[in-house]
Amino acid sequence: MPLSRSFRETVMARAQRDPEFRAELISEATSAFLSGDIEAGKGLLRDYLNATGSLPNIARTLSKDDKSVRRMLGPNGNPTLKNFIELLHACQQEEHVRFEVRVVHQ
């Protein structure tokens, strides 16, 4: 189901003013990928890049074209593990955060 315009605008406005929200978008994207929900992970990273306007910086960091990064995260995109890890690392650098993985026993 496509997102409504007002929802997108709300996400973008919050991401522009709230650094913790931006970091959480990246964190949730990572969690989604690790739990096997690739589409949600790509969507969250797309939301982060669109909301922050950081796509040109991220693409430059990755030595890739903006369109290539956009395609990688699109509905038919299939990023390699290498590309995905590099993208996550670049997003973390952009936000000046570092994520750590920890084991949680259920």
C-alpha positions as a Markdown table, in Angstrom:
| # | Residue | x | y | z |
|---|---|---|---|---|
| 1 | Met | 0.0 | 0.0 | 0.0 |
| 2 | Pro | 1.5 | 3.4 | -1.0 |
| 3 | Leu | 2.1 | 5.9 | 1.8 |
| 4 | Ser | 0.0 | 9.0 | 1.9 |
| 5 | Arg | 1.6 | 12.3 | 1.1 |
| 6 | Ser | 0.9 | 13.6 | 4.5 |
| 7 | Phe | 2.6 | 10.6 | 6.1 |
| 8 | Arg | 5.7 | 11.1 | 3.9 |
| 9 | Glu | 5.8 | 14.8 | 4.7 |
| 10 | Thr | 5.5 | 14.0 | 8.4 |
| 11 | Val | 8.4 | 11.5 | 8.2 |
| 12 | Met | 10.5 | 14.0 | 6.3 |
| 13 | Ala | 9.8 | 16.9 | 8.6 |
| 14 | Arg | 10.7 | 14.8 | 11.7 |
| 15 | Ala | 13.9 | 13.4 | 10.1 |
| 16 | Gln | 15.1 | 16.9 | 9.2 |
| 17 | Arg | 14.8 | 18.1 | 12.8 |
| 18 | Asp | 15.5 | 15.0 | 14.9 |
| 19 | Pro | 18.9 | 13.3 | 14.7 |
| 20 | Glu | 17.7 | 10.5 | 16.9 |
| 21 | Phe | 14.9 | 9.7 | 14.5 |
| 22 | Arg | 17.3 | 9.6 | 11.6 |
| 23 | Ala | 19.6 | 7.2 | 13.5 |
| 24 | Glu | 16.5 | 5.1 | 14.3 |
| 25 | Leu | 15.6 | 4.9 | 10.7 |
| 26 | Ile | 19.0 | 3.4 | 9.9 |
| 27 | Ser | 18.8 | 1.1 | 12.9 |
| 28 | Glu | 15.4 | -0.2 | 12.0 |
| 29 | Ala | 16.5 | -0.7 | 8.4 |
| 30 | Thr | 19.5 | -2.8 | 9.7 |
| 31 | Ser | 17.2 | -4.8 | 12.0 |
| 32 | Ala | 14.8 | -5.5 | 9.1 |
| 33 | Phe | 17.6 | -6.8 | 6.9 |
| 34 | Leu | 19.0 | -9.0 | 9.7 |
| 35 | Ser | 15.6 | -10.5 | 10.3 |
| 36 | Gly | 15.1 | -11.2 | 6.6 |
| 37 | Asp | 12.6 | -8.4 | 5.7 |
| 38 | Ile | 14.7 | -7.0 | 2.8 |
| 39 | Glu | 11.8 | -4.9 | 1.4 |
| 40 | Ala | 11.2 | -3.1 | 4.7 |
| 41 | Gly | 14.9 | -2.5 | 5.1 |
| 42 | Lys | 15.2 | -1.1 | 1.6 |
| 43 | Gly | 12.2 | 1.1 | 2.2 |
| 44 | Leu | 13.5 | 2.5 | 5.5 |
| 45 | Leu | 16.8 | 3.3 | 3.9 |
| 46 | Arg | 15.0 | 5.0 | 1.0 |
| 47 | Asp | 13.0 | 7.0 | 3.5 |
| 48 | Tyr | 16.1 | 8.0 | 5.3 |
| 49 | Leu | 17.9 | 9.1 | 2.1 |
| 50 | Asn | 14.8 | 11.0 | 0.8 |
| 51 | Ala | 14.0 | 12.7 | 4.1 |
| 52 | Thr | 17.6 | 13.9 | 4.8 |
| 53 | Gly | 18.6 | 14.7 | 1.2 |
| 54 | Ser | 21.8 | 12.9 | 1.9 |
| 55 | Leu | 21.7 | 10.7 | -1.2 |
| 56 | Pro | 24.3 | 12.7 | -3.1 |
| 57 | Asn | 26.7 | 12.6 | -0.2 |
| 58 | Ile | 26.1 | 8.9 | 0.4 |
| 59 | Ala | 26.5 | 8.1 | -3.4 |
| 60 | Arg | 29.8 | 10.1 | -3.5 |
| 61 | Thr | 31.1 | 8.2 | -0.4 |
| 62 | Leu | 30.3 | 4.9 | -2.2 |
| 63 | Ser | 31.8 | 6.1 | -5.5 |
| 64 | Lys | 28.4 | 5.4 | -7.1 |
| 65 | Asp | 25.9 | 7.3 | -9.2 |
| 66 | Asp | 22.8 | 8.6 | -7.3 |
| 67 | Lys | 20.6 | 6.7 | -9.7 |
| 68 | Ser | 22.5 | 3.5 | -8.9 |
| 69 | Val | 21.9 | 3.8 | -5.2 |
| 70 | Arg | 18.3 | 4.7 | -5.8 |
| 71 | Arg | 17.8 | 1.6 | -8.0 |
| 72 | Met | 19.6 | -0.6 | -5.5 |
| 73 | Leu | 17.0 | 0.4 | -2.9 |
| 74 | Gly | 14.0 | 0.3 | -5.2 |
| 75 | Pro | 11.3 | -2.3 | -5.2 |
| 76 | Asn | 13.2 | -4.4 | -7.8 |
| 77 | Gly | 16.6 | -3.6 | -6.4 |
| 78 | Asn | 18.8 | -6.4 | -5.1 |
| 79 | Pro | 21.8 | -5.0 | -3.3 |
| 80 | Thr | 24.7 | -7.3 | -2.8 |
| 81 | Leu | 25.8 | -7.8 | 0.8 |
| 82 | Lys | 29.0 | -5.7 | 0.0 |
| 83 | Asn | 26.9 | -2.8 | -1.3 |
| 84 | Phe | 24.5 | -3.0 | 1.5 |
| 85 | Ile | 27.2 | -3.0 | 4.2 |
| 86 | Glu | 28.9 | -0.1 | 2.5 |
| 87 | Leu | 25.6 | 1.8 | 2.3 |
| 88 | Leu | 24.9 | 1.2 | 6.0 |
| 89 | His | 28.4 | 2.3 | 6.9 |
| 90 | Ala | 28.0 | 5.5 | 4.8 |
| 91 | Cys | 24.7 | 6.3 | 6.5 |
| 92 | Gln | 26.2 | 5.8 | 9.9 |
| 93 | Gln | 29.1 | 8.2 | 9.0 |
| 94 | Glu | 26.6 | 10.7 | 7.7 |
| 95 | Glu | 24.8 | 10.7 | 11.1 |
| 96 | His | 27.9 | 10.4 | 13.2 |
| 97 | Val | 26.7 | 7.2 | 14.8 |
| 98 | Arg | 28.0 | 3.6 | 15.1 |
| 99 | Phe | 25.8 | 0.6 | 15.6 |
| 100 | Glu | 26.8 | -2.6 | 17.3 |
| 101 | Val | 25.2 | -6.0 | 17.0 |
| 102 | Arg | 24.5 | -7.9 | 20.2 |
| 103 | Val | 23.1 | -11.3 | 20.9 |
| 104 | Val | 19.7 | -11.5 | 22.6 |
| 105 | His | 18.7 | -15.0 | 23.8 |
| 106 | Gln | 15.0 | -15.8 | 23.5 |
